[in-house]
Amino acid sequence: MNSETAHRFSAIIARMLTEQGFSDDVVEALLQFDAENFAYMRRVKKGDIPQSLMEELGAGIEPMQFLSLAAIIRIETGRGRPAAEPTVGLLAEEMQVDASRASRIAADLVDRGLVARAASQDDGRRSVLVPTAEGRALLEAFLRAKWQRTMRLFRDWPEEDVLAFARLLKRYNEGMRAQYPAAR
Protein backbone atom coordinates (compact mmCIF):
# COMPACT_ATOMS: atom_id res chain seq x y z
CA MET A 1 0.00 0.00 0.00
CA ASN A 2 1.49 3.32 -1.01
CA SER A 3 1.50 6.31 1.33
CA GLU A 4 -1.32 8.07 -0.53
CA THR A 5 -3.60 5.04 -0.15
CA ALA A 6 -2.63 4.62 3.51
CA HIS A 7 -3.34 8.30 4.16
CA ARG A 8 -6.74 8.00 2.43
CA PHE A 9 -7.67 4.96 4.55
CA SER A 10 -6.56 6.74 7.73
CA ALA A 11 -8.69 9.73 6.81
CA ILE A 12 -11.74 7.51 6.20
CA ILE A 13 -11.27 5.76 9.55
CA ALA A 14 -10.66 9.06 11.34
CA ARG A 15 -13.89 10.42 9.89
CA MET A 16 -15.80 7.29 11.00
CA LEU A 17 -14.42 7.59 14.54
CA THR A 18 -15.21 11.31 14.69
CA GLU A 19 -18.78 10.64 13.50
CA GLN A 20 -19.13 8.16 16.37
CA GLY A 21 -18.24 10.88 18.87
CA PHE A 22 -14.57 10.14 19.56
CA SER A 23 -12.45 13.22 20.30
CA ASP A 24 -9.58 14.24 18.03
CA ASP A 25 -7.06 13.04 20.66
CA VAL A 26 -8.78 9.63 20.93
CA VAL A 27 -8.98 9.33 17.13
CA GLU A 28 -5.23 9.97 16.88
CA ALA A 29 -4.50 7.54 19.74
CA LEU A 30 -6.61 4.79 18.12
CA LEU A 31 -4.92 5.28 14.74
CA GLN A 32 -1.50 5.10 16.43
CA PHE A 33 -2.61 2.01 18.36
CA ASP A 34 -3.78 0.36 15.12
CA ALA A 35 -0.41 0.99 13.47
CA GLU A 36 1.56 -0.31 16.48
CA ASN A 37 -0.72 -3.32 16.89
CA PHE A 38 -0.29 -4.16 13.19
CA ALA A 39 3.50 -3.97 13.51
CA TYR A 40 3.42 -6.21 16.61
CA MET A 41 1.11 -8.78 14.99
CA ARG A 42 3.29 -8.84 11.87
CA ARG A 43 6.36 -9.61 14.01
CA VAL A 44 4.43 -12.37 15.79
CA LYS A 45 3.17 -13.93 12.54
CA LYS A 46 6.64 -13.77 10.97
CA GLY A 47 8.05 -15.52 14.03
CA ASP A 48 10.54 -12.78 14.89
CA ILE A 49 10.10 -13.22 18.64
CA PRO A 50 10.66 -16.98 18.90
CA GLN A 51 13.37 -16.81 16.20
CA SER A 52 15.31 -14.23 18.19
CA LEU A 53 15.05 -16.36 21.33
CA MET A 54 15.93 -19.58 19.47
CA GLU A 55 19.06 -17.87 18.14
CA GLU A 56 19.94 -16.64 21.65
CA LEU A 57 19.58 -20.20 22.95
CA GLY A 58 21.46 -21.73 20.01
CA ALA A 59 18.55 -24.15 19.59
CA GLY A 60 19.05 -24.69 15.86
CA ILE A 61 15.34 -24.91 15.09
CA GLU A 62 12.97 -22.75 13.08
CA PRO A 63 10.17 -20.71 14.68
CA MET A 64 7.48 -23.06 13.26
CA GLN A 65 9.19 -26.06 14.86
CA PHE A 66 9.40 -24.32 18.21
CA LEU A 67 5.82 -23.04 17.99
CA SER A 68 4.71 -26.60 17.21
CA LEU A 69 6.58 -27.97 20.24
CA ALA A 70 4.93 -25.30 22.38
CA ALA A 71 1.54 -26.19 20.83
CA ILE A 72 2.02 -29.86 21.73
CA ILE A 73 2.71 -28.88 25.33
CA ARG A 74 -0.32 -26.52 25.35
CA ILE A 75 -2.54 -29.36 24.08
CA GLU A 76 -1.12 -31.72 26.70
CA THR A 77 -1.49 -29.29 29.61
CA GLY A 78 -4.70 -27.60 28.54
CA ARG A 79 -3.29 -24.09 28.37
CA GLY A 80 -5.86 -22.00 26.51
CA ARG A 81 -7.83 -25.12 25.53
CA PRO A 82 -9.10 -28.35 27.09
CA ALA A 83 -6.25 -30.75 27.93
CA ALA A 84 -5.97 -33.69 25.56
CA GLU A 85 -3.52 -36.23 24.26
CA PRO A 86 -1.54 -34.39 21.56
CA THR A 87 -2.12 -35.97 18.15
CA VAL A 88 -1.07 -34.78 14.72
CA GLY A 89 -4.70 -33.81 14.11
CA LEU A 90 -4.84 -31.64 17.23
CA LEU A 91 -1.45 -30.15 16.35
CA ALA A 92 -2.79 -29.24 12.90
CA GLU A 93 -5.84 -27.64 14.50
CA GLU A 94 -3.81 -25.72 17.08
CA MET A 95 -1.28 -24.50 14.50
CA GLN A 96 -3.91 -23.86 11.83
CA VAL A 97 -2.08 -25.91 9.23
CA ASP A 98 -3.20 -28.92 7.21
CA ALA A 99 -2.69 -32.41 8.59
CA SER A 100 0.11 -33.29 6.17
CA ARG A 101 2.12 -30.20 7.22
CA ALA A 102 1.53 -30.99 10.91
CA SER A 103 2.67 -34.56 10.25
CA ARG A 104 5.91 -33.35 8.63
CA ILE A 105 6.56 -30.94 11.50
CA ALA A 106 5.89 -33.69 14.07
CA ALA A 107 8.25 -36.05 12.21
CA ASP A 108 10.95 -33.39 12.23
CA LEU A 109 10.48 -32.82 15.97
CA VAL A 110 10.77 -36.59 16.51
CA ASP A 111 13.95 -36.69 14.37
CA ARG A 112 15.42 -33.87 16.47
CA GLY A 113 14.63 -35.72 19.70
CA LEU A 114 12.26 -33.04 20.98
CA VAL A 115 9.12 -35.19 20.71
CA ALA A 116 8.50 -38.95 20.79
CA ARG A 117 5.57 -40.90 19.41
CA ALA A 118 3.71 -43.10 21.86
CA ALA A 119 0.51 -45.12 21.99
CA SER A 120 -2.55 -43.32 23.31
CA GLN A 121 -3.64 -44.22 26.82
CA ASP A 122 -7.24 -44.11 25.59
CA ASP A 123 -6.79 -46.01 22.32
CA GLY A 124 -3.58 -47.97 21.81
CA ARG A 125 -4.07 -47.84 18.03
CA ARG A 126 -3.75 -44.05 18.04
CA SER A 127 -0.35 -42.34 18.11
CA VAL A 128 0.24 -39.36 20.37
CA LEU A 129 3.06 -36.83 20.48
CA VAL A 130 4.95 -36.70 23.76
CA PRO A 131 7.53 -33.98 24.45
CA THR A 132 10.85 -35.50 25.49
CA ALA A 133 12.96 -34.25 28.38
CA GLU A 134 15.03 -32.37 25.79
CA GLY A 135 11.87 -30.78 24.34
CA ARG A 136 10.63 -29.74 27.77
CA ALA A 137 14.07 -28.36 28.65
CA LEU A 138 14.06 -26.28 25.44
CA LEU A 139 10.64 -24.85 26.29
CA GLU A 140 11.81 -24.05 29.83
CA ALA A 141 14.94 -22.33 28.49
CA PHE A 142 12.79 -20.39 26.04
CA LEU A 143 10.45 -19.24 28.82
CA ARG A 144 13.38 -18.18 30.99
CA ALA A 145 14.93 -16.20 28.11
CA LYS A 146 11.56 -14.67 27.22
CA TRP A 147 10.95 -13.58 30.81
CA GLN A 148 14.48 -12.18 31.10
CA ARG A 149 13.69 -9.93 28.12
CA THR A 150 10.23 -9.12 29.48
CA MET A 151 11.73 -8.10 32.81
CA ARG A 152 14.24 -5.84 31.01
CA LEU A 153 11.39 -4.34 28.97
CA PHE A 154 9.33 -3.43 32.04
CA ARG A 155 12.21 -2.70 34.44
CA ASP A 156 12.04 1.07 34.00
CA TRP A 157 8.26 1.34 33.85
CA PRO A 158 6.60 2.79 36.93
CA GLU A 159 4.59 0.15 38.81
CA GLU A 160 1.31 1.93 38.08
CA ASP A 161 2.06 1.82 34.33
CA VAL A 162 2.71 -1.95 34.44
CA LEU A 163 -0.50 -2.52 36.40
CA ALA A 164 -2.52 -0.28 34.07
CA PHE A 165 -1.01 -1.88 30.96
CA ALA A 166 -1.83 -5.40 32.17
CA ARG A 167 -5.36 -4.41 33.16
CA LEU A 168 -6.05 -2.57 29.91
CA LEU A 169 -4.56 -5.27 27.69
CA LYS A 170 -6.79 -7.84 29.43
CA ARG A 171 -9.80 -5.59 28.92
CA TYR A 172 -8.85 -5.07 25.25
CA ASN A 173 -8.47 -8.82 24.67
CA GLU A 174 -11.81 -9.53 26.36
CA GLY A 175 -13.43 -7.00 24.03
CA MET A 176 -11.69 -8.51 21.01
CA ARG A 177 -12.99 -11.98 21.97
CA ALA A 178 -16.51 -10.56 22.21
CA GLN A 179 -16.25 -8.72 18.88
CA TYR A 180 -14.43 -11.53 17.05
CA PRO A 181 -15.54 -14.87 18.53
CA ALA A 182 -13.29 -17.84 17.77
CA ALA A 183 -14.32 -19.86 14.74
CA ARG A 184 -15.81 -23.21 15.62
Legacy VTK file of the C-alpha trace (Angstrom):
# vtk DataFile Version 3.0
C-alpha trace
ASCII
DATASET POLYDATA
POINTS 184 float
0.000 0.000 0.000
1.492 3.319 -1.008
1.503 6.307 1.332
-1.319 8.075 -0.532
-3.596 5.042 -0.145
-2.625 4.622 3.514
-3.340 8.300 4.156
-6.738 7.999 2.425
-7.673 4.960 4.548
-6.563 6.737 7.729
-8.694 9.734 6.806
-11.743 7.506 6.199
-11.265 5.761 9.546
-10.661 9.058 11.339
-13.893 10.420 9.886
-15.795 7.288 11.004
-14.416 7.595 14.538
-15.213 11.308 14.691
-18.776 10.635 13.496
-19.130 8.158 16.372
-18.237 10.884 18.873
-14.570 10.140 19.557
-12.453 13.224 20.305
-9.578 14.238 18.035
-7.065 13.035 20.658
-8.777 9.632 20.928
-8.979 9.330 17.131
-5.227 9.967 16.877
-4.501 7.536 19.735
-6.610 4.794 18.120
-4.921 5.279 14.739
-1.497 5.097 16.434
-2.608 2.008 18.360
-3.779 0.364 15.123
-0.410 0.986 13.465
1.560 -0.315 16.483
-0.724 -3.325 16.891
-0.294 -4.163 13.193
3.500 -3.968 13.513
3.417 -6.207 16.606
1.108 -8.777 14.988
3.294 -8.841 11.873
6.355 -9.606 14.015
4.434 -12.371 15.789
3.171 -13.926 12.537
6.645 -13.766 10.975
8.049 -15.525 14.032
10.543 -12.776 14.893
10.104 -13.216 18.643
10.656 -16.980 18.899
13.365 -16.810 16.202
15.305 -14.229 18.193
15.050 -16.356 21.328
15.932 -19.579 19.471
19.064 -17.868 18.139
19.943 -16.637 21.646
19.579 -20.199 22.949
21.464 -21.731 20.012
18.554 -24.155 19.589
19.045 -24.687 15.863
15.338 -24.907 15.093
12.973 -22.754 13.083
10.170 -20.713 14.681
7.477 -23.056 13.264
9.188 -26.060 14.858
9.401 -24.317 18.213
5.824 -23.038 17.986
4.715 -26.598 17.210
6.577 -27.969 20.241
4.926 -25.299 22.376
1.538 -26.189 20.829
2.017 -29.863 21.729
2.710 -28.876 25.330
-0.321 -26.519 25.350
-2.537 -29.362 24.081
-1.123 -31.723 26.697
-1.493 -29.286 29.607
-4.705 -27.597 28.544
-3.290 -24.086 28.374
-5.861 -22.003 26.510
-7.832 -25.118 25.528
-9.102 -28.353 27.092
-6.248 -30.749 27.927
-5.972 -33.692 25.558
-3.516 -36.230 24.260
-1.544 -34.386 21.561
-2.116 -35.968 18.152
-1.066 -34.779 14.719
-4.702 -33.812 14.107
-4.844 -31.636 17.231
-1.453 -30.152 16.350
-2.787 -29.236 12.897
-5.842 -27.643 14.500
-3.809 -25.724 17.082
-1.281 -24.502 14.497
-3.914 -23.858 11.828
-2.081 -25.911 9.231
-3.200 -28.915 7.209
-2.692 -32.410 8.594
0.111 -33.286 6.168
2.120 -30.201 7.225
1.526 -30.986 10.905
2.670 -34.559 10.249
5.911 -33.352 8.633
6.565 -30.938 11.501
5.895 -33.688 14.069
8.247 -36.055 12.211
10.951 -33.389 12.227
10.479 -32.820 15.975
10.769 -36.589 16.506
13.947 -36.694 14.372
15.422 -33.874 16.474
14.629 -35.718 19.705
12.257 -33.037 20.979
9.120 -35.190 20.709
8.499 -38.948 20.788
5.572 -40.904 19.407
3.711 -43.103 21.864
0.512 -45.118 21.986
-2.555 -43.319 23.311
-3.640 -44.222 26.824
-7.245 -44.111 25.590
-6.792 -46.014 22.322
-3.579 -47.975 21.811
-4.070 -47.840 18.028
-3.751 -44.048 18.036
-0.350 -42.341 18.106
0.238 -39.362 20.374
3.061 -36.831 20.483
4.951 -36.700 23.762
7.530 -33.984 24.448
10.851 -35.503 25.491
12.963 -34.253 28.383
15.030 -32.369 25.793
11.870 -30.784 24.338
10.627 -29.744 27.772
14.072 -28.356 28.645
14.056 -26.282 25.442
10.638 -24.847 26.294
11.812 -24.053 29.831
14.944 -22.331 28.491
12.786 -20.389 26.041
10.447 -19.241 28.817
13.378 -18.182 30.993
14.931 -16.202 28.111
11.557 -14.667 27.220
10.949 -13.583 30.810
14.477 -12.178 31.097
13.693 -9.930 28.123
10.234 -9.122 29.476
11.729 -8.097 32.813
14.236 -5.843 31.014
11.393 -4.341 28.972
9.325 -3.434 32.041
12.215 -2.705 34.441
12.043 1.074 34.002
8.263 1.344 33.848
6.597 2.787 36.929
4.585 0.153 38.807
1.310 1.929 38.084
2.060 1.815 34.329
2.710 -1.947 34.436
-0.497 -2.519 36.401
-2.518 -0.281 34.072
-1.014 -1.876 30.958
-1.827 -5.403 32.167
-5.363 -4.411 33.160
-6.051 -2.566 29.909
-4.563 -5.274 27.693
-6.787 -7.838 29.426
-9.804 -5.590 28.915
-8.850 -5.073 25.254
-8.475 -8.820 24.671
-11.808 -9.534 26.361
-13.434 -6.999 24.032
-11.693 -8.511 21.011
-12.985 -11.976 21.966
-16.508 -10.561 22.213
-16.250 -8.717 18.876
-14.431 -11.529 17.050
-15.535 -14.872 18.526
-13.288 -17.844 17.772
-14.322 -19.862 14.741
-15.805 -23.215 15.617
LINES 1 185
184 0 1 2 3 4 5 6 7 8 9 10 11 12 13 14 15 16 17 18 19 20 21 22 23 24 25 26 27 28 29 30 31 32 33 34 35 36 37 38 39 40 41 42 43 44 45 46 47 48 49 50 51 52 53 54 55 56 57 58 59 60 61 62 63 64 65 66 67 68 69 70 71 72 73 74 75 76 77 78 79 80 81 82 83 84 85 86 87 88 89 90 91 92 93 94 95 96 97 98 99 100 101 102 103 104 105 106 107 108 109 110 111 112 113 114 115 116 117 118 119 120 121 122 123 124 125 126 127 128 129 130 131 132 133 134 135 136 137 138 139 140 141 142 143 144 145 146 147 148 149 150 151 152 153 154 155 156 157 158 159 160 161 162 163 164 165 166 167 168 169 170 171 172 173 174 175 176 177 178 179 180 181 182 183
